[in-house]
Amino acid sequence: MKVSGFTFLKNGTALGFPYLQSLRSLLPLVDELVVAAGPSSDDTLERLRDLAAEDRRVRIVETAWNEGMTSRGFVYSQQKMIAQYNCTGDWAFYLEGDEVIHEQDLPAIRAALERHLGDPRVEALAFDYLHFYGRPDQLAVSPAWYRRECRVIRNTIRSYAPDGQYWVVMDLRRTGRYPRAALAGVPIYHYGHVRRREYMAAKVRATVKYWDTAPPPAFDYGHFDPQALGPFRGTHPAIMREWLEREAEHEFATVPGYRPTSRERKHRWAMRLERLLGVDLSKRHFTLVR
């Protein structure tokens, strides 16, 4: 079994991504690690080159970004697929630059990859998600936040990414569908919404154009429904210890008098239904193989 890892990056340092921690957390599982590195104005490319010099499995593919592509994150799709098309493994394991694997979960992930390799029904592996929000001991828990997502795709099927988050499989009917996935049984640790607020504000300003949305007048973690938050009582990956101390936000408070948006009110009702019926109403981009 050969496993490829891949991601794409641009201005990872300036925007506060823990991208080196993310890549290092993936390295124990992969035979090669492909990084599509866009044109950065900071030291992202230099840091990636240092990592590649340290570990020969890391391969950098320098790319251009279509700055005119502002439709629903499709430029992310382009960059994700450039990296994936350079993968040569049986499985292709994708992590975004703010996603990290816990060292305690490496054996379970390796076992899942081996267990499902010979089962053609399984086209992907779906992971649980821990979305940290506002500070490292706090999670976003409403169904607005995907609770499971595919991060491994079988690299011998026709697939593409409509944006950076998920995949669509093209079968013989020439129609796109979500991949058939088995559960990995472990979480991905997502730190994108716990970086220091100045980094988050810079990230929002830099990326809204790719989604054809207007930048907010100002960013504040406190503009958030407190009922959509829950405590994190686990342990963080060891590789994140220093980043969490230095680069994460630690002061959080809901804006006084904050009124939930209509979308947040809808998700409050969804959470009530989830508790009442014992169901998960979050969006899924896969079909579960049982």
C-alpha positions in Angstrom: 0.0 0.0 0.0 1.3 3.4 -0.9 -0.2 6.6 0.7 0.2 10.1 -0.7 -0.5 13.2 1.3 -1.3 16.5 -0.2 -2.4 20.1 0.4 -2.2 23.6 -1.1 -0.9 26.8 0.5 -0.5 30.5 -0.1 0.7 33.0 2.5 0.4 30.5 5.2 2.6 32.4 7.6 1.0 35.8 7.2 -2.5 34.4 7.6 -1.6 32.4 10.7 -2.0 28.8 9.5 -0.3 26.1 11.5 0.7 24.6 8.2 4.1 23.1 9.2 2.4 21.4 12.2 -0.3 20.1 9.8 2.2 18.7 7.4 4.4 17.1 10.1 1.4 15.5 11.7 0.6 13.8 8.3 4.2 12.7 7.5 4.1 9.5 9.6 1.3 8.1 7.5 2.5 8.9 4.0 5.1 7.7 1.4 5.1 11.1 -0.3 3.7 14.6 0.6 2.8 16.9 -2.2 2.4 20.6 -1.6 0.9 23.0 -4.2 2.6 26.2 -3.2 1.0 29.4 -4.6 2.7 32.7 -5.0 3.2 34.0 -1.4 4.4 37.4 -0.3 5.7 36.0 3.0 8.2 33.2 3.9 5.8 30.3 3.3 7.7 28.9 0.3 11.1 29.2 2.1 9.7 27.3 5.1 8.3 24.6 2.8 11.7 24.3 1.1 13.3 23.8 4.5 10.8 21.0 5.3 11.5 19.4 1.9 15.3 19.6 2.5 14.7 17.9 5.9 12.4 15.1 4.5 12.8 13.9 1.0 9.2 12.7 0.9 8.0 16.3 0.7 7.6 17.5 -2.9 6.7 21.1 -3.7 4.8 22.1 -6.9 4.9 25.8 -7.4 1.6 27.1 -8.9 -0.1 30.2 -10.1 -3.5 31.3 -8.8 -6.3 32.5 -11.1 -7.1 35.7 -9.2 -10.1 36.3 -11.5 -11.8 33.1 -10.3 -14.2 34.4 -7.6 -17.0 31.8 -7.9 -17.6 29.8 -4.7 -14.1 28.8 -3.9 -13.3 27.2 -7.3 -9.7 28.5 -7.2 -9.3 26.3 -4.1 -10.6 23.5 -6.2 -8.0 24.2 -8.8 -5.1 24.2 -6.3 -6.3 21.1 -4.5 -6.6 19.2 -7.7 -3.1 20.3 -8.9 -1.7 18.7 -5.7 -3.9 15.6 -6.0 -3.0 15.0 -9.6 0.6 14.9 -8.6 -0.1 12.1 -6.1 1.0 8.5 -7.0 -0.3 6.5 -4.1 -3.2 4.1 -3.8 -4.8 6.5 -1.3 -4.5 10.3 -1.4 -4.8 11.9 2.0 -5.7 15.6 2.0 -5.2 18.0 4.9 -6.0 21.7 4.9 -3.3 24.0 6.3 -5.2 24.4 9.6 -6.0 20.7 10.1 -3.9 18.4 12.3 -3.8 14.7 13.1 -3.3 13.7 16.8 -0.4 11.3 17.2 -2.5 9.0 19.3 -4.7 8.3 16.2 -2.0 7.3 13.8 -2.3 3.6 14.3 -6.1 3.6 13.9 -5.8 5.6 10.6 -3.1 3.3 9.3 -5.3 0.3 10.1 -8.3 1.8 8.4 -6.3 2.5 5.2 -5.0 -1.1 5.1 -8.4 -2.6 6.0 -10.3 -0.9 3.2 -7.7 -0.9 0.5 -9.0 -4.2 -1.0 -12.7 -3.2 -0.8 -13.7 -1.3 -4.0 -16.9 -0.2 -2.4 -14.9 2.1 -0.2 -13.8 5.1 -2.2 -13.0 7.4 0.7 -12.4 7.7 4.4 -14.5 10.1 6.5 -13.2 11.6 9.7 -15.0 13.2 12.7 -14.2 16.8 13.2 -13.3 19.0 16.2 -13.8 22.6 15.2 -12.0 24.8 17.8 -13.5 28.3 18.0 -12.4 31.4 19.8 -10.0 29.7 22.1 -8.4 26.3 22.3 -10.7 24.9 25.0 -13.9 25.6 23.1 -15.6 23.9 20.1 -18.2 25.0 17.6 -20.9 22.3 17.9 -23.9 23.4 15.9 -24.9 21.6 12.6 -23.6 24.6 10.7 -20.2 23.0 11.2 -19.6 19.8 9.3 -19.2 17.0 11.9 -17.7 14.5 9.4 -15.8 15.0 6.2 -13.8 12.9 3.8 -10.0 13.5 3.9 -8.8 10.4 2.1 -9.8 9.5 -1.5 -9.0 6.4 -3.5 -6.5 7.6 -6.0 -7.6 5.2 -8.8 -11.0 6.7 -9.4 -12.2 9.8 -11.2 -12.7 12.5 -8.6 -12.6 16.2 -8.4 -13.2 18.9 -5.8 -15.9 21.6 -6.4 -14.1 23.6 -3.7 -11.4 22.9 -1.2 -13.6 21.0 1.2 -15.0 17.9 -0.4 -14.9 15.6 -3.5 -17.3 14.5 -6.2 -16.8 11.2 -8.0 -17.5 10.9 -11.7 -18.8 7.5 -12.6 -19.7 5.9 -15.9 -23.0 7.8 -16.0 -20.9 11.0 -16.3 -22.8 12.5 -13.4 -21.1 13.7 -10.2 -22.0 12.1 -6.9 -20.5 12.1 -3.4 -17.9 9.3 -2.7 -18.8 6.2 -0.9 -17.0 6.3 2.4 -16.1 4.3 5.5 -15.6 6.0 8.8 -12.0 6.4 10.0 -13.2 6.5 13.6 -10.9 9.3 14.7 -11.1 13.1 14.5 -9.4 15.8 12.5 -8.4 18.7 14.8 -9.4 22.0 13.0 -7.6 25.1 14.3 -8.6 27.7 11.6 -11.0 29.5 13.9 -8.7 29.7 16.9 -5.7 31.6 15.4 -5.1 35.0 16.9 -7.8 37.5 15.9 -5.4 39.7 13.9 -4.4 36.6 11.8 -8.1 35.7 11.4 -9.0 39.2 10.3 -6.2 39.1 7.7 -7.3 35.7 6.5 -10.9 36.8 6.0 -9.8 39.9 4.1 -7.5 37.8 1.9 -10.0 35.1 1.0 -13.5 36.5 0.7 -12.8 37.5 -2.9 -12.5 33.8 -3.9 -16.0 33.3 -2.6 -17.5 36.3 -4.3 -18.5 37.9 -1.0 -17.9 41.3 0.5 -15.4 41.6 3.4 -17.0 42.3 6.8 -16.3 45.8 8.2 -14.4 44.2 11.1 -13.8 40.7 12.4 -14.6 39.6 16.0 -14.8 36.1 17.3 -17.5 37.3 19.7 -20.1 37.7 16.9 -21.2 34.2 17.4 -24.1 32.3 19.0 -23.0 31.2 22.5 -25.5 28.3 22.3 -23.4 26.9 19.4 -20.4 26.5 21.6 -19.3 23.6 23.8 -16.2 22.7 25.9 -13.3 20.7 24.7 -12.1 18.2 27.4 -9.6 16.2 25.4 -5.9 16.7 24.7 -4.4 18.6 21.8 -1.8 17.0 19.5 1.6 17.4 21.0 2.9 19.0 17.8 0.4 21.9 18.5 1.6 22.8 22.0 3.9 25.7 21.1 1.6 27.1 18.4 -1.3 27.1 20.8 0.7 29.0 23.3 2.0 31.6 20.9 -0.3 31.8 17.9 -3.8 31.0 19.2 -6.4 33.3 20.6 -7.0 32.9 24.3 -9.4 35.7 25.1 -13.0 35.2 24.0 -16.3 36.8 25.0 -19.6 37.0 23.1 -20.3 40.6 22.0 -22.6 42.1 24.7 -26.2 42.1 23.5 -25.4 39.9 20.5 -28.5 38.8 18.7 -28.3 35.5 16.8 -28.8 35.7 13.0 -31.7 34.0 11.3 -29.3 31.2 10.3 -28.1 30.8 13.9 -31.7 30.7 15.1 -32.4 27.9 12.6 -29.5 25.9 13.8 -30.7 26.3 17.4 -33.9 24.6 16.4 -31.8 21.9 14.6 -29.8 21.3 17.8 -33.0 20.8 19.7 -34.2 18.3 17.2 -30.8 16.5 17.3 -31.0 16.2 21.1 -34.7 15.1 20.9 -34.3 12.5 18.1 -30.7 11.5 18.5 -29.8 12.4 14.9 -27.1 14.4 13.2 -28.5 17.2 11.0 -25.1 18.5 9.7 -24.3 18.4 6.0 -22.5 15.4 4.7 -20.5 15.1 1.4 -20.3 11.3 1.3 -22.5 8.2 1.3 -21.7 5.9 4.2 -20.6 2.3 3.4 -21.7 0.1 6.2 
